[in-house]
Amino acid sequence: MVATEVCPLPAGEQTDQSKKTDQEEAAPAGATLLDKILVLSRTGETAIESLASASHVDQEQLDRRMATTPNEMLFGMPGVVGQADARRVSTSINIRGLQDFGRVAVIVDGARQNFQRSDHGTQSTFYIDPELVKSVDMIRGPVANTYGSGTIGGVVFFDTKDAVDFLKPDETWAASVTGRYESNRKGWTSSASGAYRINENWDVLGNIVYRDYGNYKDGDGDPVNGTGFDVLSGLLKTTIRPTENSELKLGWVGSSDGWDETSGGVPVNDVDLKSNTFTARYNITDEDKSWLDLHINTSYNKTNLDLTSLVPQNRFDPVTGLPVVLPAGSQSTFDVGTTGIDIWNTSRFETSAIAHELTYGGDWVGDNVKTGGAAGGDSFYTPSGKRNVSGAYVQDKLTSDWLEVIAGLRYDNYSLKDDSHDISGDRLSPRVTVGASPFESAGLAGLQFYGTYAEGYRSPSITETLISGNHPAGVSFPFLPNPNLRPETGKTTEFGVNYKQNDIFEAGDALRIKAAYFNNDVDDYIDGVTLSPFAPGSGCPFGPGIPICFQYQNFAKAQINGFELGGVYDAGWGYAGLSASITDGHTVSYKGVEADLATIPSSQVTAQLGLRFLEDKLTVGGEVQYNGKPKGNAVATDYTLVNAFASYQATDDLKVDFRADNLFDVKYANPLNGNTTVAVYEPGITLKLAATMRFGG
């Protein structure tokens, strides 16, 4: 796993004073983002310190990316790819070839994002407006299983903005407005933020964002129909500090989105999506953060998607399989509610010469899915039901001189039910990591080796287990439920290297490198299969008009391995970064037959160069990213993207940002969005220009 970022920390920028470590205090002014404390870290680690594949993206880097959709915030992350087929603003995250149905935990301010809708493309999606986000943290692989059940792929945590991000120490209030134009979509973004300090222990923040985007053009200059959208998003957050050692954050994040879904280039459905996330996070410590460092997070996320047909559509009745016409104006509804509770404490103490960070806790997530609509509508194929997943864990991080050992054990339990099924299961999952820093010489003192074995447990989703009925359009064939699905077990072995060194070529410069090789065997991997009614024992009923059947089934395993590398050199006046990831994988049937895994992303190499001028007020730079075709993908091709950016802090209150994406107008498609015959092409050259004004007093 690679915990590496090609994103530097600008000279002079500091982390939250209350979270600084000794390593951070010693870091030079041009320290990299690998020295930033991970928001999701349960033991207060920075990415470069972690014996895991962790990455951090901060506010300045997000501003530079000028992201329109969530997947653009992940650019250049080794082993991490956002899948958004460009026809909608919502995104699915792929980590090391694993995605959908909770394999990757997507968390916004502590709230799990579990919306799911059955479709030909990605199954599990979320939306958070990039303008509301101040940092993104990622941990790859099942070592992330202390952050919730099912995370055999990893976890991505989006932390939204706080009032202290706007308010200067001597200010009572502050506000900012941002306007941005994008050439390709002829799109506009408007954002307004306001923060108020009620007293030194209580502040509030509000933020509203509106985006209005038309259809974009691909690299050949051809319009891609159905890619336009308009979305209104908002954020409210208050932070209360009842005592010097406690903090309570209450927050709401919401969005109202709209777009058209197309078929053959013609709009066929009007989509209206509303999402609301409510969170409450409480932390209390003792004076020295020794025995007490207690966190209590509660959350509720509700996503409602309404699908209205714009034209009559020829469909098949989901029960009888007979042809029906879905009239214009017919609706399908998808309502998914997710409730979560996450409680943990870290106790820090010493025994002899060994320092301990003992973390123990538990979590519960409940999904309540309700779908409905006309016969033949899309909602029938996302079944209603309830699923509860819960777990408890204990983990001890032991540090002694040059040796570090992390040992943990997690217990997972799940239950899934609808009107006629009640299914449950449980398992224990271990994790052992050993890290060594054996060298003391000046050039090698920052070199650390580590090895990890970790397991994770993912229960089947409601859809995988209970989907039924006949395919709605094109050809009628049955979906078969599978209440006998076994949960997946991810078993990952990883070997990694961390290296940090300061003052290499000149005073104040910094070099950070992380690299790793991983192998993940996912036992009882679940995937959709096509069954023949003529095959004995297939379970597909033989009868007129039944050419095939579709069912989610277990495979013996999915075998995924890869190499990830990332690092950055920062000298204050400029920086250079490099990241790379190579992922390969396949499924293995119980008869030993291997098949390509369709969710394997492109191999990537991303290089970044930036220069700072005018006392760091002006930053200019560029990015080059090579994407290699995944094995077995019939429509994917190799492609290279070149981007350029510039940011100018004209005054304390005025900032101007510019970005050019896909500078050479390459026509390309994300291979995760293709199948055997279709490719959805991404935007061609896109110029972005933004200005931000700030006020305060």
N, C-alpha and C positions, 0 to 999 in steps of 0.2 A: 504494500500500500504506500502510496506516496503522500506525504503531507507537505506538498510543496505548492507554492504560489509564485507566479511570475509577476506579482503585484508589489511594488515597493511602498514603503512608508516615506512620505515626503520629509525632508530635513526638518527637524525641530518638532515634528508632531509627537504627542505623548498619548499614552493610554490613560484610562481612568486612574487617578492617583490611588484610589482605595483598593485597586486590584493589582498594583505593580508588584513584581517579584524582584529578587536580588538580581536575577539575570537581566531583567528589563532596565534596572537602574544602571547597569554596566554597559548597556547597549549604546552605540554611538548615535549621533544625531540622525544619521542616514539609515537607521535600523530598518529592517524589512518587516513585512507583514507577518512573517513567521515568528516574530517576537511579540505579536499581539496575543493577548489572552483570549482563548476561545470562549465565546459566550456559553456554549453548551457543555464546557468542561466541568465536570463535577469535582475536580480536585485542583482547579485554578491553574491549569497548564497553558503554556503557549504552544503553538503548532510545532515549533522547532524542538521543544522539550518533550513532546508526546511520543510515546513508543507506539505509534499508530499512524494511520494515514489521515492526517487532519489538515485542513486548509482554512484560511480566513480571508475574506474580502471586506475592506472597510469602506467608509463613506466616500473618501476621495476617489478610490478606484471605481466605485459604483457611479459617481458623477462622471468620471472619464469615459465609462462605457456607454453612458447615455442610453440605457436600456429602455426599450419600448415594451417588451414582454419579459416574463420571468426567466425564460431560457437564455436570454441575452446576458443576464447577470452571471452566468456560469462559464462564459467564454474563456477558453484556455485552461480550465480546470482538468488536470490529468485524471482520467478514469471517470469523469462526470460529464454527462451530456443531457441537455434538455431536449425533449421531443415535443414540439408543437408544430402540427402540420401546416401552420401558417394560415389556416382557415378560421382559427379562433385564437383568443388571447390566452386561454388556459394551457397549462403545461404539464407534462409528465417527466419525471427525472429518472434517468438511467445511470446507475453506478455499477461499473464493471460488468456490464451485460445483464444486469438484473433490474427489473422495473415492474410496475403495476401491482395491484392487489396488496399493497402494504409492504412489499419487499424492501422498498426505500421509504423510511419514515420522513415525511415532509411536515415540519413543525413551524408554526408562526406564533411567536411570543409564547411558546409552551403549548400551543393547541395543535393536535394532530389534524391533518387535512386528508380526509378519507372519502371524498366524493368519488363516485364511480358510476359510469354509464356504459353499457355494452355498445360496442361499435366495431367497425372494421379496423380502426387504427388503435391508438393507445386507449387503455381502459380506465385508468385512474388519473384524474387531473386536479389541479388546484390553480388559483389565481391570487397573486398579491401584486399590487402596483409597485414597480421599482422605485417610484418617487417616495413611497412611504418607508422604505427599507434603509437602515443605516449600516447593516453588516450582514454577511452570510457566512456561516460556519458549516463545515462538512467533515464527517468522519466516515471512512469507507470500510466496509466489511462488518462481520458480526461482532467485532470488538465493541460496536456501538450498542450492544444489547442492554446496557444499563439505561438506555434512553427509551425503552419501550419494547413490547413484544413484536416479533415479526421482522426485525431489522436485519435480515440476512444479507442485504445489499449495503446498507449504511443509513445514515441520517443526515438531513440537511435542515439547518435551523436558520430561519429568517428573523432577525431582530429589528423591530420597527423603531422609529425615532423617538427620542425623549425630549422633554423640555430643556434639559441641560445641554442638548446638542445645539440649541439656538441661543440660549441666554448666556451673555457674558457675566462674569462674577459680580459686576456692579450694576447689572440691569434688573429691573422689575418686569419688563415686558420686551418682547421682540417679535418681529414678523418678517416674512419674506414672500416674494412673489416670483414665479418663474414662468417664462414663456418660451416655447420651443417649436421649431418648424422642421419637418422632414420632407425632403424633396420627392422621394420615390412615391410615397403614398399621398403626397400633398396633405400631410397630417399635422395636426396641431395638438400640443399639450399645454395645458394651463394648470398651474399649481399654486396654492396659497397656504401658508403656514403661520400659526400664531402661538406664542407661548407666554405664560404669565406665572410669575413667582408670587404666590400668596404670602408665604413667609419662607424663612430659610429651610424649613422642613416640609414644604408642600408646594408643588408646582403642577401645572396643567399644560397640555399641548393639544392643538387641533390642526388637522391638515386635510385639505380637499384637493382632488386631482380630477381633471376631465381630459379625456383623449378622444379625438375625432379623426379617424383615419379611413381613407379610401382604399380601393384595391391597389396593390402594388404591381410593378412590372418585374419580370424575371431578367436574367442576364442577357437575353436576346431582345429585350424591350417589349415582350408580349405581356399584356395584362393577365393577371391570375385572378379569375373571378371568384368572388366569395371570400376574399381576404380582408375586406374592410370591416371595421367595427367602431363602435363608440362605447366608452366605458367611463362611469363616474365612480370614484373611489374616495373613501374617507377614513380618517383615523382620529380617535379621541383617546387620550391617555393621561392619567394622573399618577403622580408618585408622592407617597406620603412616608415620612421617616418618623415613626412614633418615638423612637429612641435613637441614640447614637449608633447602636448596633443592630438596628432592624429597619426594614424597608418593605413597603407594600406598593405594588403596581397594579392598577386597575386599567383595563384597556378594551377598546372596541375597534375592530377593523372591518370595513364593509365595502362592497362593490356592487354595482348594477351594470351589467354588460349586455350588449346586444350585437348580433351579427346575423348574416344569412348563410345557411348551408346550401351548397350547390350540388347538382348532379349533372354531369355532362356540360358544365359551364353555365347551367341555368339555375337560378335560385329556386329551391323547393321548400325550404323550411325557414321560418323566422324563429330565432333563438333568443330567449330572454333569460338571463341568469342573475340571480341575486344571492350574495354570500354575506354572512354576518358571523364574525368570530368575537366572542367575549372571553376575556381572560382575567384571572386574579393570581398574582404571584407574590408570595411572602417569604422573606428571608430574615432570620434572626441568628445572631452569633453571640458567643461569650466574648469577653473583652479581647482575648488573644486568639480567637478563632481556633481554639484547641479542641475541646470536647464537643462544643456545640457550633454547628454550621448548618442549620436546618432550613430546608426549602420546602414550601408547600405551594404547588401549582394546581389550579383548577381551571377548566376551560369548557366552552360549549361552542361548537361550530355548526351552523345550519346553512345548507346550500339548496336552493330551489331553482330548478331549470324547467322552463316551459317551452315546449316545441310546438309551433303552430304551422300547419301545412299551408303553403302559399298557392299551390296548384293541386288539382286532383291527382292522386297517385295510385297506380295499380299495385295492389298488395295481395297477400294471401292471409286468410283468416288464421290467427295463431293456433286455434283449437282444431278446426276442421281441415285446414289446409286448402280450402276452396278459394278461388279468386274473389277479391272484394275491391271496391274502389274507395280509397280514403279521400273524402271530399275536402276541398279547400276549406280552411278554417278548423280542421280537426286538430285536437290538442293531445299531447303526451306530457305527463308531468313526472318529474324526478325530484323527490324530497329526501335528502340525506342529512340526518342529524348525528353529530358525534360529540359525546361527553367524555371528558378525561379528568383523571386525578393522578397526580404524580408527587410523591413525598419521598425525600431522602435527607440523610444527615451524613456529614463527614466529621469524623473525630481524628484529631492529630495528636500523636503522643510518641514517646520513645521507649524502647526496651533495650537496655545495654547500649550498643552503638548503632542501633537500627531505628530509623525514623519510620513511623507508620502513618498512612492516611487511609483510615478505614471508612469506607462508604457503604451504607446500607439503606435500603428503601424498598418501596413498592409502587406499582402503578396499575391503573385500570382504565380501559377505553371501551366505550359502548357505542355501537353503530345501530341506528334505527333507520331503515330504508323503507320508504313508501313510494310506490310508483302506480300510475294509473293513466287512463285515457281510452281512446277509441280502439276497437278491435282492429288489429293490423298495424297499430301505432308502435313507435319505437320503444315505448316504456315497458311493454309487455316482456321484453327480453332482458330487462334489469329487474330481477325478482325482488319482491318485498320480503323483509325479514329482519331479524335482530341478531346481532353478534356481540359477544362480550369477550374481551381478551384481558388477562390480568397477569401480573407477575410480581415476584419479590427477588431481591438479590443482595449479595454481600460481596464486597471487593476490597482487598487490602493491597495498598501500594507500599512496598518496603524499599527503603533506600539506605545504602551503607557504602560510604566512600565512592568507589567506582562502579558499584553494582546496584541495579534496580530490578525488582521483581514485582509483578502484578499478578495476583491470583484472585479469581472471582468465580462465583457460581450463581446462576439465575434459574429460578423456577417459573415456568409459564403454564397457564391454564386457559382454555377457551371453551365457549359454548356457542352454538349456532342453532337457531330455530325459526320455523315458520309454522303454518297451521298444521302441517303433517309430519314435520321432522324435528328432532331434538338430538343434536350431535355434540360431543364434547371430547376433550383430550388434554393431556398435560405432559410435561417433560422437564428434566434438568439439563442445563447447558453450561459447560465449563469454559473458562478462559485462563490461559497462562501465558505471561509475557516475561521474557528475561532480556534486560538491556545491560550493556557493559561499555564503560568509557575507560579503556585500559591504559591510555597514554597520558603523560604529564608534560611532555615537551611542548614548547610554545606553539609549534605549527600543528600538532596533533591533539592538543588538549581538548579541542571541541569536537573530536570524532567519537561517535557512539554507534555501536552495533546492537541490533535487537532481533529477537525471534519470537513469533507468536503462534499459538494454536488457540482458536476460538470457535465456538459453536453458537448457532442461532436457530430459532424455531419459529416457523410461520404457519399459522393455521389457515385452512382453506377459507376463501371469502364466500359471502352469500351467493354471488353470481356463479362462481366456479362450481358450487355445490348444487344450486337449485335451479339454474337456468333450464327452461323447458319451452315447449310450443314449436310451431313451425316457422321457418325462416320467412321474413315478411315480404321480400321482393325478389325479382329476378327469377329464381328457382325455388320452389317450395320443398323444404326438407326439414326433418325434425331436429330440434335440440333436445338432448337427453340429459336429465339431471344425474348427478352422481353423489349420492349421500355417503358413499363408501370411500371418498377421497381421504388419503392420509396426509397429514401435515408435512411440510417441507422441513428438512434439517440441513442447514448450511454448516459445513466444516471447512474452515479456512486455515491454511498454514502460510505464514508470511515471514520473510526475512528482509530487514531494512537497515539503512544507514542514514544517520543524521550527522550533519557537519555544520558548525558555526564558528566563525573566526572574525575578529575585528582588527582594524589597523593593519591591513595586509600590505597595501601599496602606499597608503598615505594615512595620516591620522584621521580617524573618524569614519573610515570606510568599513563595509561589512559584507561578508559572504555567507550565504545560507544555502544549504543543499539537503534535499531529502530524496532518497531513492529506495525502491523496494520491489521484490518479486513476490507474487502471491499465487496460491493455488486454492480454489474453492470447489469442493465437491458438494453439490446440493442434492442430498438423498431424497427420493420420492418427489422429484421436481414435477410441478403441475403445468400442463400446457394443453391447448386445444388440439384435438385430433379429428380427422375425418374417417368415418367408419363406412364400410361397405355392407349392404344388406345381404350380399352373397357370401360374406366371410363367416364361417362357422364360429359361434361364440362371440360375435361382435356386439351383440345386444341391439343392433340396428334392425328394426322390424322389416320384414319383407312384405312388399305390397305394391299395388299400382301407384305410380307417381312418387315413389320414394327412391331417388337415385343414390342418396348418401344420407348419413346422419353426422351430427357434430356433438362432441362431448369433451368436457375437461377430464383428463385422466392423469394418473401418476406415471412418470417414467422412473426407471431405476435410479437415474441421477442426471444432473447436468454438471459437466466438468468445465470449469472456467479457470484460465490462468492468464497471467500477464505481468508486464513490467511497467513501472511508473517512475518517472524522474521529474524533478523540478528544483529550481533554484533561482537565486537572484543575487547579483552583485550591485551594491548601492554605495556610491561615493559622495552623496549629498548633491553635487552638481549634476549628476546623471546616474542612470541605472541601466542594467541589461538583465533580462530574464529569459529563462528557457524552461519549458515543460514538455513532457512527452508521455504518451501512454500507448501501449500495445496490448490488446485484449483478444483472446481467442477462446472459443468454447463450442461445445456440442452437447447434445442430449444422448443418452444411452438407454435403450429400451431394456426391459427385463430379459429379452432374448439376446442382448449384447449388440444390437444394431445401433450404429451411430448415425446422427443426423445433425446438420448445421443448426445452430441456435439463432433464430431470426432477430433476437434482441442484442446481438453483438454490435457495438458501435464501430465507427471508423477508428483506425489508428491515427493518432494525432501528434504533431510536433508544432509547438507554438513558440515563436521567438518575439521578444518585446524589447524595444529600446526607447529610452526617454531622456531628455535633457532639460535642465532647469536653468532659467535665466532671471535677471532682474530681481535678485535677492529672493528667488523661488516664487516670484509672482507669476512667471510664465513657464509653463511646461509644454513641450512639444515632443511628439514621438510617433511611433508606428508599431504595427503588429503584422507578423506573417504567420499564417497557419497552414500547414499541409495536412490533408485528410486522405488517408489510404483506404481503398475499397475493402470492406469486410469480406472474408471468405464466404462463398456460397450465396451472396446477394446478387440476384440476377439483374437488377436495374442500377446498382450503385456504380460510381466511377471515382477515380482519384480526382481531387481538385485542390487548389491552393487559393487562399483568401489573403488579401492585403488590405489593411486598415490604417488610417492615420488619425491623429487627434491633436488638439491643442487646447489649453486651458489658461485663461488670463485673469488674475485677480486684480482688476484695474484699480479699485479702491477697497477700503475695508467693507464697503457696502454694495459693491458692484462686481459681479463675476460673469465672464463670457466663456462659453464652451463651444467647441467645434469638433465634429467627427465626420469622417468619411468611411463608410463601411463598404466592403467589396469594391475597392477602388478601381479594379480592372474589369468590372462588370461581368464576372464569371457566372455562367449558367450552371447551377448545381442543385442537388437535392440531398437532404438528410437521408441517409440510407435506412434509418429506422422508420421513415414514412413510406417507403416503397414496398410493393409486393412484386410478384412475378411479372406484372405487365404495366404497372403505373408508377410514375414518379411525380411527386409534388415539388415543383421548383421553388426555391427560396428567392428573396428579393435580390435584384441587381444592385447597381451602385446606388447608395443612399447617402445623401449629405444631410447633416444635422447641425442646426445652429440654435443655441440657447443663451438666454441672459437671465441672471438672477439678481434681484434687488433686495437688500435687507434693511430693516429699520429697527431701532431699539432705543430704550430709555429707562 
